[in-house]
Amino acid sequence: MSLPRKVCVIDGSRIPFCRSGGKYLGVTNQELMSTALKGLVEKLNLKGKVLGEVSLGAVVKHTADFNLARESSLDAGLAFETPAYDLQRACGTGLEAAINVANKIAMGQIECGIAGGCDTNSEVPIEFKKAFSDRLMKMNYAKTTLDKVKALAGLVPSDLLPKIPGVREPRTGLSMGESCELMAKEWKLTQKDQDELAMISHKNAEKAYLDNFYSDLVIPFKGITKDNNVRGDSSIEKLSKLKPAFDRTSGQGTMTAGNSTPLTDGASAVFLCSEEYAQKNGLKVKAYLTHGQAAAVNFVSGEGLLMAPAYAVPVMLDRAGLKLQDFDFYEIHEAFAAQVLCTLKAWESEDFCRNKLKRAEALGSIDRSKMNIKGGSLALGHPFAATGGRIVASLAKMIDENQGGRGLISICTAGGMGVTAILEK
């Protein structure tokens, strides 16, 4: 066996992404994930088959979901002999899963596997104050009835108030939006620039649906057939009327609900395999996953929370022997329009590339007409762990329909990290 082997991206499946608190209210991560997986299993006739591995994840999940990948795999009809495991790298979870599976295929450890992820903000674990939780644990381990009663002594009504999970950075106390607003100020972004990117994302997504691009990638679920955040009638005029969402007091906030991704529920999965497996099973190869790279930055002192992809991509380009302009497609995750614009400006900046990336010159600009051409997260939505699978499957299809080409994936994550990859054929 010649190593490393080429890794094929065959196909993907996902459920429609929906705004949280709506259509999927009360639907569990496992049900979301199992449905997306089942769609892929049925599409590729994998029912009852033994795969090399399944790698899935969710950012926010109940303790009952401790074995989410395994349970979802069995729900979807894969053989009991197919191993599965959970992983989590915040918003980069789905792409990280694909890279992990790809690495094992490349090294000959497995022949095929499924990667993906899911998330819901409509069925999150509700916690109580730690003081009350401690009492419950003490009561659980108490030996006698009297000791159990004593464990509740001093309990007050306020102890029973629930704590809704929030996505804030423990080291700064800032939400992702608040952190990105600081980036927007640092890179001197205007609301108009962000609104224009958001508008293009919606119009590209709407056109992709009208062209039936997603017809074989998105499977109906709960009566929904289309991502319900897509606004084909989006306009600069409408977007400009929205008020700042993360900086409401200084009068300088530029990030709004219109140019930021909404909280979203959904799930996605993608099938990868070796060339030998594809040939043996008559599977069409849409693209090859050839490179992957993660990076992290010091977001507490020195760098913006969501700037890590700006560091990861140059490292990956050097390893691949490519320039930033050597791509037919760019899939840059739109956590916020500001994040995308900050990343692009960083790559164009001589100062940033020289002092932060230690390069002799700037990476330069990209052709924006090649970026997120089927819509990005601003339009389609962003169920944290599901975005990577969505992008890999969609980009592979774009490359296939283009009869070849090369695509760059860039995803920022919480914790000051980023995950990037290259697909080509």
C-alpha positions as CSV (number, residue, x, y, z in Angstrom):
1,M,0.0,0.0,0.0
2,S,1.3,3.4,-1.0
3,L,0.8,6.0,1.8
4,P,-0.7,8.5,2.1
5,R,-3.7,7.5,0.1
6,K,-6.1,9.9,-1.7
7,V,-9.2,10.7,0.3
8,C,-12.5,10.9,-1.7
9,V,-15.5,13.0,-0.8
10,I,-18.5,11.1,-2.1
11,D,-21.6,12.8,-0.9
12,G,-23.4,14.5,1.9
13,S,-26.8,14.9,3.5
14,R,-28.3,17.4,5.9
15,I,-31.6,18.5,7.3
16,P,-32.9,22.0,6.6
17,F,-31.2,24.5,9.0
18,C,-33.9,26.3,11.1
19,R,-33.8,29.3,13.4
20,S,-33.7,28.2,17.0
21,G,-36.9,28.4,19.1
22,G,-39.1,27.6,16.1
23,K,-39.6,24.5,13.9
24,Y,-37.3,22.2,15.9
25,L,-38.3,23.3,19.3
26,G,-37.9,20.3,21.6
27,V,-36.2,18.1,19.0
28,T,-33.1,16.4,20.4
29,N,-29.6,16.5,19.0
30,Q,-29.8,12.7,18.5
31,E,-33.0,13.0,16.4
32,L,-31.5,15.8,14.3
33,M,-28.2,13.9,13.8
34,S,-29.9,10.5,13.2
35,T,-32.1,12.0,10.5
36,A,-29.2,13.6,8.6
37,L,-27.2,10.3,8.9
38,K,-30.1,8.2,7.8
39,G,-30.5,10.4,4.7
40,L,-26.9,9.7,3.8
41,V,-27.2,6.0,4.6
42,E,-30.2,5.7,2.3
43,K,-28.7,7.8,-0.5
44,L,-25.5,5.6,-0.6
45,N,-27.2,2.3,0.2
46,L,-25.2,1.9,3.5
47,K,-27.9,0.3,5.6
48,G,-26.6,-2.6,7.6
49,K,-23.0,-2.1,6.3
50,V,-19.9,-1.9,8.4
51,L,-18.0,1.3,7.9
52,G,-14.5,2.1,9.2
53,E,-15.8,4.7,11.6
54,V,-18.2,7.5,12.2
55,S,-17.0,10.8,13.8
56,L,-19.6,13.3,14.9
57,G,-20.1,16.0,17.4
58,A,-22.2,18.7,19.0
59,V,-21.2,21.8,20.9
60,V,-24.1,22.0,23.2
61,K,-25.6,18.7,24.4
62,H,-27.1,16.9,27.3
63,T,-25.2,14.5,29.4
64,A,-27.6,11.8,28.0
65,D,-25.8,12.5,24.6
66,F,-22.5,11.2,26.0
67,N,-22.4,8.6,23.1
68,L,-24.2,10.7,20.5
69,A,-22.2,9.4,17.5
70,R,-22.7,5.8,18.4
71,E,-26.4,6.1,19.1
72,S,-27.1,8.2,16.0
73,S,-25.2,5.7,13.8
74,L,-27.3,2.8,15.1
75,D,-30.5,4.9,14.6
76,A,-29.5,5.6,11.0
77,G,-29.2,1.9,10.3
78,L,-25.5,1.3,10.1
79,A,-24.2,-2.0,11.3
80,F,-23.5,-2.5,15.0
81,E,-19.9,-3.3,14.1
82,T,-19.3,0.2,12.9
83,P,-17.4,2.1,15.6
84,A,-18.3,5.7,16.3
85,Y,-17.0,8.5,18.5
86,D,-17.9,12.1,19.6
87,L,-15.5,15.1,19.2
88,Q,-15.9,18.8,19.6
89,R,-14.0,21.8,18.3
90,A,-16.8,24.4,18.6
91,C,-17.9,25.7,15.2
92,G,-15.1,23.7,13.5
93,T,-16.4,20.4,14.8
94,G,-17.9,19.1,11.5
95,L,-14.8,20.0,9.5
96,E,-12.5,18.6,12.2
97,A,-14.4,15.3,12.1
98,A,-13.9,15.2,8.3
99,I,-10.2,15.8,8.6
100,N,-9.9,13.1,11.3
101,V,-11.7,10.5,9.2
102,A,-9.7,11.6,6.1
103,N,-6.4,11.2,8.0
104,K,-7.3,7.6,8.9
105,I,-8.2,6.8,5.4
106,A,-5.0,8.4,4.1
107,M,-2.9,6.3,6.5
108,G,-4.7,3.1,5.6
109,Q,-6.3,2.5,9.0
110,I,-9.8,2.5,7.5
111,E,-11.4,2.4,4.0
112,C,-14.4,4.7,4.6
113,G,-16.2,6.7,7.2
114,I,-18.8,9.4,7.9
115,A,-18.1,12.8,9.5
116,G,-20.5,15.4,10.6
117,G,-22.2,17.1,13.5
118,C,-25.4,18.7,14.8
119,D,-26.5,21.4,17.3
120,T,-29.7,22.7,18.7
121,N,-30.4,25.8,20.8
122,S,-34.0,24.8,21.1
123,E,-33.5,21.8,23.4
124,V,-30.6,22.7,25.6
125,P,-29.7,21.3,29.0
126,I,-31.1,23.6,31.7
127,E,-29.0,23.9,34.8
128,F,-29.7,25.1,38.3
129,K,-27.3,27.2,40.5
130,K,-24.3,25.2,41.6
131,A,-25.4,25.5,45.2
132,F,-28.6,23.7,44.4
133,S,-26.9,21.1,42.3
134,D,-24.5,20.4,45.1
135,R,-27.4,19.8,47.4
136,L,-29.0,17.4,45.0
137,M,-25.7,15.4,44.7
138,K,-25.3,15.4,48.4
139,M,-28.9,14.1,48.7
140,N,-28.2,11.5,46.1
141,Y,-25.3,10.0,48.0
142,A,-26.9,10.3,51.4
143,K,-27.3,6.9,53.2
144,T,-30.4,7.6,55.2
145,T,-33.7,9.5,54.8
146,L,-32.7,11.9,57.5
147,D,-29.4,12.7,55.8
148,K,-31.3,13.3,52.5
149,V,-33.6,15.8,54.3
150,K,-30.6,17.5,55.9
151,A,-29.1,18.0,52.5
152,L,-32.0,20.3,51.5
153,A,-31.8,22.3,54.8
154,G,-31.5,26.0,54.0
155,L,-32.9,25.8,50.5
156,V,-34.4,29.1,49.3
157,P,-36.7,29.7,46.3
158,S,-33.9,31.6,44.4
159,D,-31.8,28.4,44.4
160,L,-34.4,26.9,42.0
161,L,-34.0,29.6,39.3
162,P,-32.7,27.9,36.1
163,K,-29.5,28.8,34.3
164,I,-29.8,28.9,30.5
165,P,-26.5,28.0,28.8
166,G,-24.8,31.0,27.2
167,V,-22.0,31.1,24.7
168,R,-19.5,33.3,26.4
169,E,-15.7,33.0,26.5
170,P,-14.8,32.0,30.1
171,R,-11.5,34.0,29.9
172,T,-13.0,37.3,28.8
173,G,-16.7,37.1,29.7
174,L,-17.6,38.3,26.2
175,S,-20.0,36.7,23.8
176,M,-18.7,35.8,20.3
177,G,-20.6,38.7,18.9
178,E,-19.2,41.2,21.4
179,S,-15.7,39.8,20.6
180,C,-16.2,40.2,16.9
181,E,-17.5,43.7,17.4
182,L,-14.1,44.6,18.8
183,M,-12.5,43.0,15.7
184,A,-14.8,45.1,13.5
185,K,-13.6,48.3,15.2
186,E,-9.9,47.3,15.0
187,W,-10.2,46.7,11.3
188,K,-12.4,49.7,10.7
189,L,-15.3,48.0,9.2
190,T,-18.5,49.8,8.2
191,Q,-22.0,48.4,8.7
192,K,-22.6,49.0,5.0
193,D,-19.7,46.7,4.0
194,Q,-21.1,44.0,6.4
195,D,-24.6,44.4,5.1
196,E,-23.5,44.1,1.5
197,L,-21.8,40.8,2.3
198,A,-24.9,39.6,4.1
199,M,-27.2,40.6,1.2
200,I,-25.0,38.7,-1.3
201,S,-25.1,35.6,1.0
202,H,-28.9,35.6,1.0
203,K,-29.3,36.2,-2.7
204,N,-26.7,33.4,-3.5
205,A,-28.5,31.0,-1.2
206,E,-31.9,31.9,-2.7
207,K,-30.6,31.4,-6.3
208,A,-29.0,28.1,-5.3
209,Y,-32.4,26.8,-4.1
210,L,-34.1,28.1,-7.2
211,D,-31.5,26.2,-9.3
212,N,-32.2,23.1,-7.2
213,F,-28.6,22.9,-6.1
214,Y,-29.6,21.7,-2.6
215,S,-32.3,19.3,-3.8
216,D,-30.1,16.2,-3.3
217,L,-28.2,17.6,-0.3
218,V,-31.0,18.7,2.0
219,I,-33.6,16.1,3.0
220,P,-37.1,17.2,4.3
221,F,-37.6,17.1,8.1
222,K,-40.6,18.0,10.2
223,G,-42.3,19.3,7.1
224,I,-39.4,21.7,6.3
225,T,-37.7,21.5,2.9
226,K,-35.5,24.6,2.9
227,D,-33.3,26.5,5.4
228,N,-35.8,28.9,6.9
229,N,-33.4,31.8,7.4
230,V,-32.8,32.4,3.7
231,R,-34.2,35.9,2.7
232,G,-34.1,36.2,-1.1
233,D,-35.6,39.7,-0.8
234,S,-32.8,41.0,1.4
235,S,-31.6,44.5,0.5
236,I,-29.2,47.1,1.8
237,E,-32.1,49.3,2.6
238,K,-33.7,46.7,4.8
239,L,-30.5,45.7,6.5
240,S,-29.3,49.3,7.1
241,K,-32.4,49.9,9.3
242,L,-31.4,47.3,11.9
243,K,-29.8,48.5,15.1
244,P,-26.5,47.3,16.6
245,A,-26.8,44.0,18.3
246,F,-23.7,43.8,20.4
247,D,-22.6,47.4,21.0
248,R,-25.7,49.4,21.8
249,T,-24.2,52.2,23.9
250,S,-21.2,53.7,22.2
251,G,-22.9,54.7,19.0
252,Q,-20.2,52.9,17.1
253,G,-21.6,49.4,16.8
254,T,-21.8,48.0,13.3
255,M,-22.8,44.4,13.8
256,T,-26.6,43.8,13.6
257,A,-28.9,40.8,13.6
258,G,-28.9,41.1,9.8
259,N,-25.2,40.8,9.3
260,S,-24.7,38.1,12.0
261,T,-25.7,34.5,11.9
262,P,-28.8,33.7,13.9
263,L,-28.9,30.8,16.5
264,T,-29.8,27.8,14.4
265,D,-30.7,24.1,14.7
266,G,-29.6,21.4,12.3
267,A,-27.4,18.5,11.4
268,S,-25.2,17.4,8.5
269,A,-23.0,14.4,7.5
270,V,-20.6,13.6,4.7
271,F,-19.2,10.3,3.4
272,L,-15.5,9.9,2.7
273,C,-13.5,6.9,1.5
274,S,-10.4,5.7,-0.3
275,E,-10.2,5.5,-4.1
276,E,-10.1,1.7,-3.9
277,Y,-13.3,1.6,-1.9
278,A,-15.0,4.0,-4.3
279,Q,-14.1,1.9,-7.3
280,K,-15.1,-1.3,-5.6
281,N,-18.5,0.0,-4.7
282,G,-19.2,2.0,-7.8
283,L,-19.2,5.4,-6.0
284,K,-18.6,8.7,-7.9
285,V,-15.9,10.8,-6.5
286,K,-16.9,14.5,-6.3
287,A,-13.7,15.8,-4.9
288,Y,-10.7,14.9,-2.8
289,L,-9.9,16.3,0.7
290,T,-6.2,17.0,0.3
291,H,-5.2,19.3,3.2
292,G,-6.3,20.4,6.6
293,Q,-5.0,22.8,9.2
294,A,-6.0,24.1,12.6
295,A,-4.6,27.1,14.4
296,A,-5.2,29.1,17.7
297,V,-4.5,32.6,18.8
298,N,-4.1,34.5,22.0
299,F,-7.5,36.3,22.1
300,V,-7.0,37.5,25.7
301,S,-4.2,39.8,24.8
302,G,-3.1,40.4,21.3
303,E,-5.5,39.0,18.7
304,G,-9.2,39.0,17.8
305,L,-11.2,35.9,19.0
306,L,-12.1,34.8,15.5
307,M,-8.9,35.5,13.6
308,A,-7.3,32.1,13.8
309,P,-8.2,31.1,10.3
310,A,-6.1,34.0,9.0
311,Y,-3.2,32.2,10.6
312,A,-4.1,28.6,9.6
313,V,-4.7,29.2,5.9
314,P,-1.1,30.5,5.1
315,V,0.4,27.5,6.8
316,M,-1.8,25.2,4.8
317,L,-1.0,27.0,1.6
318,D,2.7,26.7,2.1
319,R,2.4,23.0,2.7
320,A,0.3,22.6,-0.4
321,G,2.6,24.8,-2.5
322,L,-0.3,27.2,-3.4
323,K,-1.1,30.9,-3.4
324,L,-4.3,32.3,-1.9
325,Q,-5.5,33.1,-5.5
326,D,-5.1,29.5,-6.7
327,F,-8.7,28.6,-6.0
328,D,-11.9,28.3,-7.9
329,F,-14.1,28.5,-4.8
330,Y,-13.8,30.0,-1.4
331,E,-16.0,28.7,1.4
332,I,-15.4,31.1,4.3
333,H,-17.8,30.5,7.2
334,E,-19.9,33.6,7.8
335,A,-20.1,33.5,11.6
336,F,-20.5,37.2,11.2
337,A,-20.0,39.3,8.1
338,A,-17.4,41.2,10.2
339,Q,-15.3,38.0,10.7
340,V,-15.1,37.3,7.0
341,L,-14.1,40.9,6.2
342,C,-11.5,41.0,9.0
343,T,-9.9,37.8,7.6
344,L,-9.9,39.1,4.1
345,K,-8.4,42.5,5.2
346,A,-5.8,40.6,7.2
347,W,-4.6,38.6,4.2
348,E,-4.5,41.9,2.2
349,S,-2.5,43.7,4.9
350,E,1.3,44.0,4.4
351,D,1.6,44.9,8.1
352,F,-0.4,41.9,9.4
353,C,1.3,39.4,7.1
354,R,4.8,40.7,7.9
355,N,4.4,41.2,11.7
356,K,1.8,38.5,12.6
357,L,2.3,35.8,10.0
358,K,6.1,36.5,9.5
359,R,5.8,36.6,5.8
360,A,7.7,38.7,3.3
361,E,4.6,40.1,1.7
362,A,0.8,40.1,1.9
363,L,-1.2,37.0,0.8
364,G,-3.3,39.4,-1.3
365,S,-7.0,39.6,-2.3
366,I,-9.4,36.9,-3.4
367,D,-12.0,37.2,-6.2
368,R,-15.1,37.8,-4.1
369,S,-17.3,36.4,-6.9
370,K,-15.9,33.0,-6.1
371,M,-16.8,33.2,-2.4
372,N,-19.8,31.4,-0.8
373,I,-21.5,31.3,-4.2
374,K,-24.3,29.0,-3.0
375,G,-24.9,31.1,0.1
376,G,-23.0,31.2,3.4
377,S,-23.9,30.8,7.1
378,L,-25.4,34.3,7.2
379,A,-28.2,33.1,4.9
380,L,-28.3,29.3,5.5
381,G,-27.8,29.4,9.3
382,H,-25.1,28.0,11.6
383,P,-25.9,25.0,13.8
384,F,-22.4,25.1,15.3
385,A,-21.2,21.5,14.7
386,A,-23.2,21.0,11.5
387,T,-21.6,23.8,9.5
388,G,-18.4,21.9,8.5
389,G,-20.4,19.0,7.0
390,R,-22.6,21.4,5.1
391,I,-19.6,23.1,3.6
392,V,-17.7,20.0,2.7
393,A,-20.6,18.4,0.9
394,S,-21.6,21.6,-0.9
395,L,-18.1,22.4,-2.0
396,A,-17.5,18.9,-3.3
397,K,-20.7,19.2,-5.4
398,M,-19.6,22.6,-6.7
399,I,-16.2,21.1,-7.8
400,D,-17.9,18.2,-9.4
401,E,-20.4,20.3,-11.3
402,N,-17.5,22.5,-12.4
403,Q,-15.8,19.4,-13.8
404,G,-12.9,19.9,-11.5
405,G,-11.3,22.7,-9.6
406,R,-10.0,23.6,-6.1
407,G,-11.8,25.0,-3.1
408,L,-10.6,26.6,0.2
409,I,-12.6,26.1,3.4
410,S,-12.1,28.5,6.4
411,I,-14.0,28.1,9.7
412,C,-13.5,30.2,12.8
413,T,-14.4,28.8,16.2
414,A,-14.9,29.8,19.8
415,G,-11.9,29.7,22.0
416,G,-9.8,31.6,19.5
417,M,-9.3,28.7,17.1
418,G,-9.8,28.0,13.4
419,V,-10.0,25.0,11.1
420,T,-9.3,25.1,7.4
421,A,-9.1,22.6,4.5
422,I,-8.6,22.2,0.8
423,L,-10.8,20.2,-1.5
424,E,-9.9,19.6,-5.2
425,K,-10.2,17.4,-8.2
